[in-house]
Amino acid sequence: MERISLAHQTLFADLQQKCLDAAFDEQFPENGSFVTQTQKGRKYWYYEGYDTTSGGKTKARKYSKYVGPHDDPEVTKRVEEFRRSKTNFRERRSLVTSLRDAGVPTPPAFVGDIVEAMWKAGIFRLRGVLVGTLAYQTYAGLLGVRLPSAPIMTGDVDFAQFHNVSMSIDDTMPPMLDTLRLVDKTFRERPHLDTRATTAYVNDTGFSVEFLTPNRGSNDNTGQPAKMPALGGTSAQPLRYLDFLIRKPVQSVLLHKGGIPVTVPAPERYAVHKLIVSTMRLTDAAGAAKARKDAVQSGLLIEALTLNSRDADLGFAWMEAWDRGPRWQENLAAGRKRLASEQIGLLRAAVGVACKHENKSVGEYGFDDEPKNETTEKNTSSFTA
């Protein structure tokens, strides 16, 4: 695996900061202020501003927006340092162009427009997380590596949010269908099979935007959409293992126009989660292809994390998943067999690094105490940078 140049890694970091500044300024004008509210014993930041576009009315309308947890150091830092700053869109667009020319992945224009519309509507401010292949695409700049384009193509966009977060935030996006139709007027609801609830939207070409939420309850919930008040009235499909993926997400940038600040799963969690879901695909040709893509993405992230000396992060993610019980362990062990032997070795070494911090043995986490070659299911395609 090849790194992108240090200069381009610096450009990505600069773009990420400028995108955060632009997002913050756009959503929180200087005519308002930040206040804290306490809910269920935890403090949250809210922005109280005034709508001056009230159609000639003599008194501006006051409004409130959720910002984030008070104990999130990044959110609190930005609140404390709040000041009006105009970020130059042309400068950000130039950075995006430079990164694209350096081989950092960019989404198709239509897909980028969808994510941009969702960002402006507040999906990430309301603690939604971009998941799936588009999230994977953002790890190239975040980790400073060249990710091959083959496992990046996608025909949909997936967003996830914890159900309890959606229920507790006193704020919401505009109606979801209205937001998507700003990009393509042919978007329509795709009703869930068993209920009238909507968890996905599709346009005339078959492109879909889907909403997911973790299922940490009964298996009966898997087929029952959950109402998500913060997401513009849409519902979400409950899925197993998703809570592990979207816990402690990170910030990145989707390289579209002037850059879109996005919230994505931590790359080490993405790598481990892909091993789990690779074992749950349907056995038809399409399911087998998705399982191979899952394994490829996981393996490449294992290599990238190791290259960036983030072995411990990867190891701790594996250990956390392994500690969740027998079913998780069975899926992890089966998913690991889909990796190339070299990638299994890197994963084992990463678990070893994490185990040393905890005074534990890799044998407790599914690896032999002495390394040896495992029987692996070889990936049918080779992705080398």
C-alpha positions as CSV (number, residue, x, y, z in Angstrom):
1,M,0.0,0.0,0.0
2,E,1.3,3.4,-1.0
3,R,1.0,6.7,1.0
4,I,-0.1,9.9,-0.6
5,S,2.6,12.6,-0.3
6,L,3.0,14.4,3.0
7,A,2.1,17.6,1.2
8,H,-1.2,16.2,0.1
9,Q,-1.9,14.8,3.6
10,T,-1.4,18.3,4.9
11,L,-3.7,19.6,2.2
12,F,-6.4,17.2,3.3
13,A,-6.0,18.2,7.0
14,D,-6.2,21.9,5.9
15,L,-9.4,21.2,3.9
16,Q,-11.0,19.3,6.7
17,Q,-10.5,22.3,9.1
18,K,-11.7,24.8,6.5
19,C,-14.8,22.6,5.9
20,L,-15.6,22.5,9.6
21,D,-15.3,26.3,9.8
22,A,-17.5,26.7,6.8
23,A,-20.2,24.4,8.2
24,F,-20.1,26.0,11.6
25,D,-20.4,29.5,10.2
26,E,-23.2,28.6,7.8
27,Q,-25.3,27.0,10.5
28,F,-24.6,29.4,13.4
29,P,-24.6,33.1,12.3
30,E,-23.0,35.8,14.4
31,N,-26.4,37.3,15.5
32,G,-27.0,34.5,18.0
33,S,-25.3,32.9,21.0
34,F,-24.6,29.4,22.5
35,V,-26.3,28.1,25.6
36,T,-26.3,24.8,27.5
37,Q,-29.3,22.7,28.3
38,T,-29.4,19.7,30.6
39,Q,-31.3,16.6,29.6
40,K,-31.3,13.4,31.8
41,G,-28.3,14.6,33.7
42,R,-26.1,15.4,30.7
43,K,-25.3,18.9,29.3
44,Y,-25.7,19.8,25.6
45,W,-24.9,22.8,23.6
46,Y,-27.7,24.7,21.7
47,Y,-27.4,27.7,19.5
48,E,-30.1,30.4,19.9
49,G,-30.3,32.7,16.9
50,Y,-32.7,35.0,15.1
51,D,-34.2,34.6,11.7
52,T,-33.9,38.0,10.0
53,T,-35.6,36.7,6.7
54,S,-39.1,36.9,8.1
55,G,-40.7,38.6,5.1
56,G,-40.8,42.2,6.4
57,K,-42.0,41.4,9.9
58,T,-40.9,44.0,12.5
59,K,-39.7,41.3,15.0
60,A,-37.2,38.6,14.0
61,R,-38.1,35.1,14.9
62,K,-36.0,33.4,17.6
63,Y,-35.0,29.8,17.0
64,S,-32.9,27.1,18.7
65,K,-30.6,24.5,17.2
66,Y,-28.9,21.5,18.7
67,V,-25.1,21.6,18.4
68,G,-23.7,18.7,20.3
69,P,-22.7,17.2,23.7
70,H,-21.1,19.7,26.2
71,D,-18.4,17.1,27.0
72,D,-17.4,16.7,23.4
73,P,-14.1,18.6,23.5
74,E,-14.1,19.5,19.8
75,V,-17.7,20.9,19.9
76,T,-17.0,22.9,23.1
77,K,-13.7,24.2,21.7
78,R,-15.4,25.5,18.6
79,V,-18.2,27.1,20.7
80,E,-15.7,28.8,22.9
81,E,-13.7,30.1,19.9
82,F,-16.8,31.1,18.0
83,R,-16.4,34.0,15.8
84,R,-17.6,35.0,12.4
85,S,-15.1,33.9,9.7
86,K,-15.7,33.8,6.0
87,T,-14.1,30.8,4.5
88,N,-13.1,31.1,0.8
89,F,-15.0,28.6,-1.2
90,R,-12.6,28.9,-4.1
91,E,-9.7,28.0,-1.9
92,R,-11.5,24.9,-0.6
93,R,-12.4,23.9,-4.2
94,S,-8.8,24.3,-5.2
95,L,-7.7,22.0,-2.4
96,V,-10.3,19.4,-3.5
97,T,-8.9,19.6,-7.1
98,S,-5.4,19.1,-5.9
99,L,-6.3,16.1,-3.8
100,R,-8.4,14.6,-6.6
101,D,-5.4,15.0,-9.0
102,A,-3.2,13.2,-6.5
103,G,-5.5,10.1,-6.7
104,V,-7.6,10.6,-3.5
105,P,-11.1,9.2,-4.3
106,T,-14.0,11.5,-5.2
107,P,-17.7,10.5,-5.5
108,P,-19.7,10.8,-8.7
109,A,-21.2,14.3,-8.9
110,F,-24.8,13.1,-8.2
111,V,-23.8,11.2,-5.1
112,G,-21.8,14.2,-3.8
113,D,-24.9,16.4,-4.4
114,I,-27.0,14.0,-2.3
115,V,-24.5,14.1,0.7
116,E,-24.2,17.9,0.3
117,A,-28.0,18.3,0.5
118,M,-28.1,16.1,3.6
119,W,-25.3,18.0,5.3
120,K,-26.9,21.3,4.7
121,A,-30.2,19.9,6.0
122,G,-28.4,19.0,9.3
123,I,-27.9,15.3,9.2
124,F,-24.4,15.4,10.7
125,R,-25.2,18.2,13.2
126,L,-27.9,16.0,14.5
127,R,-25.4,13.2,15.0
128,G,-26.1,11.2,12.0
129,V,-23.3,9.1,10.5
130,L,-22.5,8.4,6.9
131,V,-21.9,4.6,6.6
132,G,-21.1,2.1,3.8
133,T,-18.8,2.5,0.8
134,L,-19.0,6.4,0.7
135,A,-17.6,6.4,4.3
136,Y,-14.8,4.1,3.2
137,Q,-14.0,6.5,0.4
138,T,-13.2,9.2,2.9
139,Y,-10.5,7.1,4.7
140,A,-8.0,7.7,1.9
141,G,-7.4,11.3,2.9
142,L,-7.9,10.6,6.6
143,L,-5.2,7.9,6.7
144,G,-3.0,9.4,4.0
145,V,-3.0,6.4,1.7
146,R,-4.1,5.5,-1.9
147,L,-7.2,3.3,-1.7
148,P,-7.9,1.4,-5.0
149,S,-11.0,2.5,-6.8
150,A,-12.5,-0.9,-7.5
151,P,-14.0,-1.5,-4.0
152,I,-15.3,2.1,-3.8
153,M,-18.1,2.2,-6.4
154,T,-21.6,2.3,-4.9
155,G,-25.2,2.6,-6.0
156,D,-26.7,4.0,-2.9
157,V,-26.1,6.2,0.1
158,D,-26.6,5.0,3.7
159,F,-27.0,7.1,6.8
160,A,-27.3,5.8,10.4
161,Q,-28.3,7.3,13.8
162,F,-28.9,5.9,17.2
163,H,-32.6,5.7,18.0
164,N,-32.2,7.2,21.5
165,V,-30.3,10.1,20.0
166,S,-33.0,10.8,17.5
167,M,-35.7,10.6,20.2
168,S,-33.9,12.9,22.6
169,I,-32.6,15.7,20.4
170,D,-35.1,18.6,20.4
171,D,-34.5,19.4,16.8
172,T,-35.2,17.9,13.4
173,M,-34.2,18.1,9.7
174,P,-36.6,19.4,7.1
175,P,-38.9,16.7,5.6
176,M,-36.6,14.1,4.1
177,L,-38.3,13.8,0.7
178,D,-38.1,17.6,0.3
179,T,-34.4,17.5,1.0
180,L,-33.8,14.8,-1.6
181,R,-36.0,16.4,-4.2
182,L,-33.7,19.5,-4.1
183,V,-31.2,17.2,-5.9
184,D,-33.6,15.1,-8.0
185,K,-37.3,15.6,-8.3
186,T,-37.9,12.0,-9.1
187,F,-37.1,10.8,-5.6
188,R,-40.0,9.0,-4.0
189,E,-40.6,7.0,-0.8
190,R,-40.0,3.3,-1.0
191,P,-42.4,1.9,1.6
192,H,-41.2,-0.8,3.9
193,L,-42.5,-4.3,3.0
194,D,-44.4,-4.9,6.3
195,T,-45.5,-1.4,7.3
196,R,-46.3,2.0,5.9
197,A,-43.1,3.5,7.4
198,T,-40.4,4.7,5.0
199,T,-36.8,3.8,5.6
200,A,-35.5,4.4,2.0
201,Y,-36.0,6.7,-0.9
202,V,-35.4,5.9,-4.6
203,N,-35.2,7.9,-7.8
204,D,-36.2,6.9,-11.4
205,T,-32.8,5.4,-12.1
206,G,-33.0,3.1,-9.0
207,F,-30.5,5.0,-6.9
208,S,-31.5,4.8,-3.2
209,V,-30.9,6.7,0.0
210,E,-31.4,4.5,3.1
211,F,-31.6,5.1,6.8
212,L,-30.4,2.6,9.5
213,T,-30.4,2.4,13.2
214,P,-28.8,-0.2,15.6
215,N,-31.0,-3.1,16.8
216,R,-29.9,-3.8,20.4
217,G,-33.1,-5.5,21.4
218,S,-35.1,-8.5,20.3
219,N,-34.6,-10.1,16.9
220,D,-38.3,-9.2,16.3
221,N,-37.2,-5.6,15.9
222,T,-35.1,-6.4,12.8
223,G,-38.1,-6.2,10.4
224,Q,-39.8,-3.3,12.3
225,P,-38.8,0.2,11.2
226,A,-38.0,2.6,14.0
227,K,-39.4,6.2,13.9
228,M,-36.6,8.7,13.9
229,P,-38.0,12.2,14.9
230,A,-34.7,14.1,14.2
231,L,-34.5,12.8,10.6
232,G,-37.2,14.8,8.9
233,G,-40.0,12.3,9.7
234,T,-38.3,9.3,8.2
235,S,-37.9,5.9,9.8
236,A,-34.9,3.7,9.9
237,Q,-34.2,0.0,9.5
238,P,-32.8,-1.6,12.7
239,L,-29.7,-3.7,12.1
240,R,-27.6,-5.9,14.3
241,Y,-23.9,-5.0,14.9
242,L,-24.5,-1.4,13.7
243,D,-24.1,0.0,17.2
244,F,-20.5,-1.1,17.2
245,L,-19.9,0.5,13.9
246,I,-21.2,4.0,14.6
247,R,-20.0,4.3,18.2
248,K,-17.4,7.1,18.6
249,P,-17.4,8.2,15.0
250,V,-14.8,10.6,13.5
251,Q,-14.8,13.6,11.2
252,S,-13.7,13.5,7.6
253,V,-14.3,15.2,4.2
254,L,-16.0,14.0,1.1
255,L,-14.1,15.5,-1.9
256,H,-17.0,17.2,-3.7
257,K,-17.2,20.8,-4.8
258,G,-15.5,22.7,-2.0
259,G,-15.5,19.7,0.3
260,I,-18.3,18.3,2.4
261,P,-17.6,17.8,6.1
262,V,-19.0,14.4,7.1
263,T,-19.2,12.2,10.2
264,V,-18.1,8.6,9.5
265,P,-17.3,5.5,11.5
266,A,-13.8,5.2,13.0
267,P,-11.8,3.3,10.3
268,E,-10.7,0.6,12.8
269,R,-14.4,-0.1,13.6
270,Y,-15.3,-0.1,9.9
271,A,-12.6,-2.7,9.3
272,V,-13.8,-5.0,12.1
273,H,-17.5,-4.5,11.2
274,K,-16.9,-5.5,7.6
275,L,-15.5,-8.8,8.7
276,I,-18.6,-9.5,10.6
277,V,-21.1,-8.5,7.9
278,S,-19.2,-10.4,5.2
279,T,-20.4,-13.6,6.8
280,M,-24.0,-12.5,6.7
281,R,-24.5,-11.9,3.0
282,L,-26.9,-14.0,0.9
283,T,-25.3,-16.9,-0.9
284,D,-26.4,-15.8,-4.4
285,A,-24.0,-14.2,-6.8
286,A,-24.8,-10.7,-5.7
287,G,-24.3,-11.6,-2.0
288,A,-21.0,-13.3,-2.7
289,A,-19.8,-10.2,-4.6
290,K,-20.7,-8.0,-1.6
291,A,-19.0,-10.4,0.8
292,R,-15.8,-10.2,-1.3
293,K,-16.0,-6.4,-1.3
294,D,-16.5,-6.4,2.5
295,A,-13.3,-8.4,2.9
296,V,-11.3,-6.3,0.5
297,Q,-12.3,-3.1,2.2
298,S,-11.5,-4.6,5.6
299,G,-8.2,-5.9,4.5
300,L,-7.1,-2.6,2.9
301,L,-8.0,-0.7,6.0
302,I,-6.0,-3.2,8.2
303,E,-3.0,-2.4,6.0
304,A,-3.6,1.3,6.1
305,L,-4.0,1.4,9.9
306,T,-0.9,-0.6,10.3
307,L,1.0,1.7,7.9
308,N,-0.1,4.7,10.1
309,S,1.0,3.0,13.4
310,R,-2.6,2.7,14.5
311,D,-2.2,-1.0,15.3
312,A,-3.5,-0.5,18.9
313,D,-6.7,1.2,17.6
314,L,-7.4,-1.8,15.4
315,G,-6.5,-4.3,18.1
316,F,-8.7,-2.7,20.7
317,A,-11.6,-2.6,18.2
318,W,-11.2,-6.3,17.6
319,M,-11.1,-7.0,21.3
320,E,-14.2,-5.0,22.0
321,A,-16.1,-6.9,19.3
322,W,-14.8,-10.2,20.6
323,D,-15.8,-9.5,24.1
324,R,-19.4,-9.1,23.0
325,G,-20.0,-12.8,23.1
326,P,-20.0,-16.1,21.2
327,R,-22.1,-15.1,18.2
328,W,-19.7,-12.1,17.6
329,Q,-16.7,-14.4,18.0
330,E,-18.1,-16.9,15.5
331,N,-18.7,-14.2,12.9
332,L,-15.3,-12.5,13.5
333,A,-13.4,-15.8,13.1
334,A,-15.3,-16.7,9.9
335,G,-14.8,-13.2,8.5
336,R,-11.1,-13.3,9.2
337,K,-10.7,-16.3,7.0
338,R,-11.8,-14.1,4.0
339,L,-8.6,-12.0,4.4
340,A,-5.3,-12.6,2.7
341,S,-2.8,-14.4,4.9
342,E,-0.6,-11.3,5.1
343,Q,-3.6,-9.2,6.3
344,I,-4.4,-11.9,9.0
345,G,-0.9,-11.5,10.2
346,L,-1.2,-7.7,10.5
347,L,-4.5,-8.1,12.3
348,R,-3.0,-10.6,14.8
349,A,0.0,-8.3,15.4
350,A,-2.4,-5.4,16.1
351,V,-4.4,-7.5,18.6
352,G,-1.1,-8.4,20.2
353,V,-0.2,-4.7,20.6
354,A,-3.5,-4.0,22.3
355,C,-3.3,-7.1,24.5
356,K,0.0,-6.0,25.9
357,H,-1.6,-2.8,27.1
358,E,-4.3,-4.9,28.9
359,N,-1.9,-7.6,30.1
360,K,-3.8,-10.2,28.1
361,S,-3.0,-12.9,25.6
362,V,-4.0,-13.0,22.0
363,G,-5.2,-16.5,22.7
364,E,-8.1,-15.0,24.6
365,Y,-9.1,-13.2,21.4
366,G,-9.2,-15.9,18.8
367,F,-5.6,-16.1,17.8
368,D,-3.0,-18.8,18.6
369,D,-0.4,-17.7,21.0
370,E,2.2,-18.5,18.4
371,P,1.6,-17.1,14.9
372,K,1.0,-19.6,12.1
373,N,-0.6,-19.5,8.7
374,E,-4.3,-19.8,8.7
375,T,-6.5,-21.3,5.9
376,T,-7.8,-18.3,4.1
377,E,-10.3,-17.7,1.4
378,K,-8.2,-15.8,-1.1
379,N,-9.7,-12.6,-2.5
380,T,-10.4,-13.1,-6.2
381,S,-9.1,-9.7,-7.1
382,S,-5.8,-8.1,-6.2
383,F,-5.9,-4.4,-5.1
384,T,-2.4,-3.0,-4.9
385,A,-1.6,0.7,-5.0
